[in-house]
């Protein structure tokens, strides 16, 4: 993974992510009060990732004290029902891209609206519940006005995926081991290891903690919903003794103090995270020439001159540049790529070498540009010279045509492009392993698997690129 160091900001930003889930065990409500006291003591805020049903449970139990305390913090959203079946991955298992996005919006809008109503905040981020991954959720959150997607298949430094800032936690606080000298030493060493890597270049450290597990012996959802179970009666999680709990809270207090005592550390929330990153970059002709050569060599995002460009950015830029050339016989001096999704259906696979002219490519440009402008996604197949080709092959055709035209070649010039595997993009991410490992979550039925979710994830890698932190002005 490329880390972009060419900037002035050396701050190490820390987010405390608190996955606030257990709506079954009432005693866990009070843990929230103790954690908010810790944050208030140090004048910082945590990002409480609240399940919709947990928020409603606080209302039903009359816990206005907990609700008022949470209003002083950052509110993120961790799905409407978390582990109640069907989970997000389960209800999206066989759905198309468009149907899946609509289904997420239909099911998850209620939880988001309830968090707005109860806490008076639009959630700052969507935190994935357990291993319930599906790419449609990311885009649905974008459409619902959520600006960050956390956890899932992502990385400890932010990236862009489906037009949303996406990131995964760096440190998992082991609540059941906390309250001991051994755990405190271990968690400090974990923090220092990451901090020492980032302190000279800046970056993000996200620490995830499950408040309920500071007080309970087992996860509430594993007790009730493991392996697809849907019991008629829900069982609360057994509690630890008060002395152990108080030691755990004391350790967390000491850990927060330890974190903020480091030079150049700044505690932020998910609400502040998007403001640190550039969303898009202009590119000039020299950069488009370089990007064209790079995508012909390797189908992946590319980082250049402190800018990151996804495959969909490059597709749009080449399409726009060639369209302008077709109209005016000259290329634009600058291009600002607009966001477009990757293809939403599997492309056709061609095995033979493709022979075309530059003119053939230019003749297809208007239709392709019109479609991506109207639909907002790259077509899964494109008609050129009587053939249907996939978008990755067409990207190669555009790149080759652009490079030849820049050299002054005639549009009637013919050339060959070798057929490509349309699903072989960003192979260094090992995305199949990242996706399928999500389904080890204990809540899923045995041997849960979704070919559709895996396929759609690979197709949306067209939108994947590192997030570039803004320089200090």
C-alpha positions in Angstrom: 0.0 0.0 0.0 1.4 3.4 -1.0 1.7 5.9 1.8 1.9 9.5 0.6 4.6 11.4 2.6 5.0 14.4 0.4 3.2 16.9 2.7 3.8 19.1 5.7 1.3 17.6 8.2 3.2 15.3 10.7 0.3 15.0 13.1 -0.7 11.6 14.3 -4.5 11.7 14.4 -6.2 9.3 16.9 -9.8 8.2 16.8 -11.4 6.2 19.6 -14.1 4.1 18.0 -16.6 2.7 20.5 -18.9 0.0 19.1 -22.0 0.5 21.1 -24.1 -2.6 20.4 -25.6 -4.6 23.2 -29.3 -3.7 23.3 -30.1 -6.9 25.3 -28.1 -6.4 28.6 -29.4 -3.3 30.3 -26.4 -3.0 32.7 -24.1 -2.2 29.7 -25.9 1.2 29.4 -23.9 2.5 32.4 -20.6 1.7 30.8 -21.3 4.5 28.3 -21.5 7.0 31.2 -18.2 5.9 32.6 -16.5 6.2 29.2 -17.9 9.6 28.5 -16.5 10.7 31.9 -13.1 9.6 30.8 -13.3 11.6 27.5 -14.7 14.7 29.3 -11.8 14.5 31.8 -9.3 15.0 29.0 -11.4 17.4 26.9 -11.7 15.0 23.9 -14.5 13.1 22.2 -15.0 9.5 21.2 -16.9 8.2 18.2 -19.7 6.0 19.6 -20.8 3.7 16.8 -24.4 3.0 17.9 -26.7 0.3 16.7 -30.2 1.6 15.9 -31.8 -0.9 18.2 -29.4 0.1 21.0 -30.5 3.7 20.7 -34.2 2.7 20.8 -33.5 0.5 23.8 -32.0 3.5 25.7 -35.3 5.3 24.9 -37.5 2.5 26.0 -35.5 2.1 29.3 -35.8 5.8 30.0 -32.1 6.3 30.0 -32.1 10.0 29.2 -28.9 10.4 31.3 -27.1 8.1 28.8 -28.6 9.8 25.8 -27.7 13.2 27.1 -24.1 12.0 27.7 -23.9 10.6 24.2 -25.1 13.9 22.8 -21.8 15.4 23.9 -19.8 12.9 21.8 -19.6 12.0 18.2 -22.4 9.7 17.0 -21.6 7.1 14.3 -23.9 4.4 13.1 -23.4 0.6 13.3 -26.5 -0.6 11.4 -30.1 -0.9 12.5 -30.0 -4.4 14.0 -26.4 -5.5 13.9 -26.5 -9.3 14.3 -30.2 -10.0 14.1 -30.9 -12.2 11.0 -30.8 -11.5 8.2 -27.6 -9.5 8.6 -26.6 -7.1 5.9 -24.5 -9.7 4.0 -27.3 -12.2 4.3 -30.0 -9.9 2.8 -27.6 -8.8 0.1 -26.3 -12.3 -0.7 -27.9 -12.7 -4.1 -29.0 -9.2 -5.0 -27.7 -7.1 -8.0 -25.9 -3.9 -7.5 -28.9 -1.6 -7.9 -31.3 -3.8 -6.0 -28.8 -4.2 -3.2 -28.2 -0.4 -2.9 -32.0 0.2 -2.7 -32.4 -2.6 -0.1 -29.7 -1.1 2.1 -31.3 2.3 1.9 -34.7 0.8 2.7 -33.5 -1.2 5.7 -30.9 1.2 7.2 -32.7 4.5 6.8 -34.8 3.8 9.9 -31.7 3.4 12.1 -30.1 6.5 10.8 -33.3 8.5 11.2 -33.6 7.3 14.8 -30.1 8.3 15.6 -30.7 11.7 14.2 -33.9 12.0 16.2 -32.5 10.7 19.5 -29.1 12.3 19.5 -29.6 15.3 17.3 -26.7 14.4 14.9 -26.4 12.9 11.5 -24.1 10.0 12.0 -20.5 10.8 11.1 -19.6 7.3 9.9 -21.0 3.8 9.2 -19.2 1.2 11.2 -19.6 -2.3 9.7 -21.3 -4.7 12.1 -19.0 -7.7 12.5 -18.1 -9.4 9.2 -21.3 -8.2 7.4 -19.5 -6.9 4.3 -21.1 -6.0 0.9 -20.0 -3.2 -1.4 -23.5 -1.9 -2.0 -23.5 -0.8 1.6 -20.7 1.6 1.0 -22.4 3.4 -1.9 -25.8 3.3 -0.1 -24.2 5.2 2.8 -22.8 7.8 0.4 -26.3 8.3 -0.9 -27.6 8.6 2.6 -25.2 11.4 3.5 -22.7 9.3 5.6 -19.2 10.3 4.8 -17.0 7.5 6.2 -17.2 3.7 6.1 -15.2 1.9 8.8 -13.8 -1.6 9.1 -14.6 -4.4 6.7 -12.1 -5.2 4.0 -10.2 -1.9 4.3 -6.8 -0.7 5.6 -5.5 1.2 8.6 -4.9 4.3 6.5 -7.9 5.7 4.6 -8.7 4.9 1.0 -11.5 5.9 -1.3 -13.9 3.2 -2.4 -17.2 3.8 -4.2 -16.7 7.6 -3.6 -16.6 7.2 0.2 -13.7 7.6 2.6 -13.0 4.1 4.0 -10.7 2.9 6.7 -10.1 0.1 9.2 -9.1 0.2 12.9 -5.4 -0.1 13.8 -5.7 -1.4 17.3 -8.4 -3.6 18.9 -8.7 -3.1 22.6 -9.0 -6.5 24.2 -11.6 -5.7 26.8 -11.7 -9.2 28.4 -8.0 -9.0 29.1 -8.0 -5.4 30.3 -7.6 -4.2 33.9 -4.3 -6.1 34.3 -0.7 -4.8 34.2 0.0 -7.2 31.3 -2.7 -5.9 29.1 -1.9 -2.3 29.8 1.7 -2.9 28.8 0.7 -4.8 25.7 -1.8 -2.1 24.5 0.8 0.7 25.1 3.4 -1.2 23.1 0.9 -1.7 20.2 0.1 2.0 20.2 3.8 2.9 20.3 4.7 0.6 17.4 2.2 2.3 15.1 2.9 5.8 16.4 6.7 5.4 15.8 6.0 4.6 12.2 3.7 7.5 11.7 5.3 10.3 13.8 7.6 11.6 11.1 5.0 11.5 8.3 1.6 11.7 10.0 -1.4 9.5 9.6 -4.3 7.9 11.4 -4.6 5.5 14.4 -8.0 4.1 15.1 -8.6 2.3 18.4 -11.7 0.2 18.6 -13.3 -0.7 21.9 -16.6 -2.6 22.7 -18.1 -0.9 25.8 -20.3 -3.9 26.6 -17.3 -6.2 26.9 -15.8 -4.2 29.7 -18.7 -5.4 31.8 -19.8 -8.7 30.3 -18.2 -12.1 30.0 -19.4 -12.9 26.4 -20.5 -11.0 23.4 -24.3 -10.5 23.5 -24.8 -11.5 19.9 -22.7 -14.7 20.0 -24.9 -15.9 22.9 -28.1 -15.3 20.9 -27.5 -15.3 17.2 -24.4 -17.5 16.5 -24.5 -19.7 13.3 -27.8 -18.2 12.1 -29.8 -18.8 15.3 -32.9 -16.7 15.9 -34.1 -17.5 19.5 -37.6 -16.7 20.7 -36.2 -15.4 23.9 -33.0 -13.3 24.1 -30.5 -13.9 26.9 -28.5 -11.1 28.4 -24.8 -11.6 28.7 -23.4 -12.7 32.1 -21.6 -9.9 34.0 -18.2 -9.8 35.6 -17.7 -8.6 39.2 -17.6 -4.9 40.1 -14.0 -4.9 41.2 -12.8 -6.2 37.8 -15.0 -3.7 35.9 -13.6 -0.8 37.9 -10.0 -1.9 37.1 -10.9 -2.0 33.4 -12.3 1.5 33.4 -9.2 2.7 35.3 -6.9 1.1 32.8 -8.8 2.7 29.9 -8.5 6.1 31.6 -4.8 5.6 32.0 -4.5 4.5 28.4 -6.2 7.6 27.1 -3.9 9.7 29.1 -0.9 7.7 27.7 -2.1 8.3 24.1 -2.6 12.0 24.4 0.7 12.5 26.2 2.6 11.7 22.9 4.0 14.6 20.9 2.0 15.6 17.8 -1.0 13.4 18.7 -4.4 14.9 18.2 -7.6 13.1 19.1 -10.3 13.6 16.5 -13.6 11.9 15.6 -15.0 10.4 12.5 -16.8 13.7 11.9 -13.5 15.5 11.4 -11.8 12.8 9.3 -13.1 13.8 5.8 -11.9 17.3 6.2 -8.3 16.0 6.3 -8.4 14.5 2.9 -8.5 15.7 -0.7 -11.4 14.2 -2.6 -10.1 14.6 -6.2 -7.3 16.1 -8.2 -6.9 17.8 -11.6 -4.4 16.3 -14.0 -2.6 17.9 -16.9 -1.7 16.3 -20.2 1.8 15.3 -19.1 0.2 13.4 -16.1 -2.4 11.8 -18.4 0.4 10.6 -20.6 2.1 9.1 -17.6 -1.1 7.5 -16.3 -1.9 6.0 -19.7 1.5 4.3 -19.8 1.0 3.0 -16.3 -2.4 1.5 -16.8 -1.2 -0.3 -19.9 1.5 -1.8 -17.8 -0.6 -2.5 -14.7 -4.4 -2.3 -14.1 -4.5 -0.6 -10.7 -4.8 2.8 -9.1 -1.7 5.0 -9.5 -0.1 7.6 -7.4 1.8 10.4 -9.0 3.0 13.9 -8.0 1.3 13.5 -4.6 -2.1 12.7 -6.3 -3.9 9.4 -6.4 -6.1 8.3 -9.3 -8.4 5.2 -9.4 -9.0 3.2 -12.5 -12.4 4.9 -12.8 -10.7 8.3 -12.6 -8.3 7.4 -15.4 -11.2 5.9 -17.5 -13.1 9.1 -17.2 -10.1 11.3 -17.9 -9.2 9.4 -21.1 -12.8 9.3 -22.2 -13.2 13.1 -21.7 -9.9 13.9 -23.4 -10.6 11.8 -26.4 -14.1 13.2 -26.7 -12.7 16.7 -26.7 -10.1 15.7 -29.3 -12.8 14.3 -31.5 -14.8 17.6 -31.2 -11.9 20.1 -31.6 -8.8 18.2 -32.8 -7.0 19.3 -29.6 -6.8 18.0 -26.0 -7.8 19.9 -22.9 -4.9 21.3 -20.9 -6.5 20.1 -17.6 -9.0 17.5 -16.6 -10.9 17.2 -13.3 -12.1 13.6 -13.1 -15.7 13.2 -11.9 -16.6 10.3 -9.6 -18.0 7.3 -11.4 -18.6 3.8 -10.2 -17.0 0.7 -11.7 -19.1 -1.6 -13.8 -22.1 -3.1 -11.9 -22.2 -6.3 -14.0 -19.6 -8.8 -15.0 -17.9 -7.8 -18.3 -17.5 -10.2 -21.2 -14.2 -12.0 -21.5 -12.4 -11.9 -24.9 -9.3 -14.2 -25.4 -8.1 -13.0 -28.8 -6.0 -10.0 -29.6 -8.1 -6.9 -30.6 -7.2 -5.1 -33.8 -8.7 -1.6 -34.2 -7.9 1.9 -35.5 -7.8 5.1 -33.5 -10.9 6.1 -35.5 -12.8 3.1 -34.2 -12.0 4.2 -30.6 -13.1 7.8 -31.3 -16.3 6.5 -32.9 -17.3 4.8 -29.6 -16.3 7.7 -27.3 -19.5 9.8 -27.5 -21.7 6.8 -26.5 -19.5 5.8 -23.6 -19.1 9.4 -22.3 -22.9 9.9 -22.5 -23.5 6.7 -20.6 -21.1 7.4 -17.8 -22.4 10.9 -17.5 -26.0 9.8 -17.3 -25.7 6.5 -15.3 -22.7 7.3 -13.1 -21.0 4.0 -13.7 -18.6 2.4 -16.3 -20.5 0.1 -18.7 -19.7 -3.6 -18.4 -19.5 -3.9 -22.2 -18.7 -1.4 -24.9 -19.4 -1.8 -28.6 -16.4 -1.1 -30.9 -16.0 -2.1 -34.5 -18.7 -4.7 -34.3 -17.4 -6.3 -31.1 -18.5 -6.1 -27.4 -15.4 -5.5 -25.2 -15.1 -5.1 -21.5 -14.2 -1.8 -19.8 -10.6 -2.8 -18.9 -9.8 -3.7 -22.5 -11.5 -0.4 -23.6 -9.4 1.5 -21.1 -6.3 0.0 -22.8 -7.7 1.0 -26.2 -8.3 4.6 -25.0 -4.8 4.8 -23.5 -3.1 3.4 -26.6 -5.1 5.8 -28.9 -4.4 8.8 -26.7 -0.6 8.1 -26.6 -0.6 7.7 -30.4 -2.6 10.9 -31.0 -0.3 12.8 -28.6 2.6 11.8 -30.9 0.7 13.2 -33.8 -0.3 9.9 -35.4 -3.2 9.8 -37.9 -6.6 8.7 -36.6 -6.7 6.0 -39.3 -3.7 4.2 -37.8 -4.4 0.7 -36.8 -3.0 -1.1 -33.7 -3.4 -4.2 -31.6 -4.2 -4.7 -28.0 -3.9 -8.0 -26.2 -7.0 -9.3 -24.5 -7.1 -8.9 -20.7 -8.8 -10.6 -17.8 -11.5 -8.1 -16.9 -11.6 -9.3 -13.2 -7.8 -9.1 -12.7 -7.5 -5.7 -11.2 -5.7 -4.5 -8.0 -4.5 -8.1 -7.6 -1.9 -7.1 -5.0 -4.8 -6.4 -2.6 -5.7 -10.1 -2.5 -9.3 -9.0 -2.4 -10.8 -12.5 -2.5 -9.1 -13.3 0.8 -10.2 -10.0 2.3 -13.8 -10.6 1.4 -14.1 -14.3 2.3 -12.4 -13.8 5.7 -15.3 -11.5 6.7 -17.5 -14.6 6.6 -15.7 -16.3 9.4 -17.9 -14.1 11.7 -19.6 -16.4 14.2 -23.0 -14.9 13.5 -23.2 -16.2 10.0 -24.7 -19.6 9.2 -22.2 -22.4 8.6 -20.3 -22.1 5.3 -21.9 -18.7 4.4 -20.6 -17.6 1.0 -21.8 -15.1 -1.6 -20.3 -15.2 -5.1 -22.4 -12.1 -6.0 -20.9 -10.0 -3.1 -17.3 -11.1 -4.1 -17.9 -10.3 -7.8 -19.4 -6.9 -7.1 -16.5 -6.0 -4.7 -13.9 -6.8 -7.4 -15.8 -4.7 -9.9 -15.8 -1.7 -7.6 -12.1 -1.9 -7.2 -12.2 0.4 -10.2 -13.0 3.1 -7.6 -10.3 2.2 -5.1 -7.3 4.5 -4.4 -5.3 5.8 -1.4 -6.7 8.9 0.3 -4.2 11.8 0.2 -4.1 14.0 3.3 -4.2 17.7 2.7 -1.1 19.7 3.3 -1.1 22.3 6.0 -1.7 25.8 4.5 
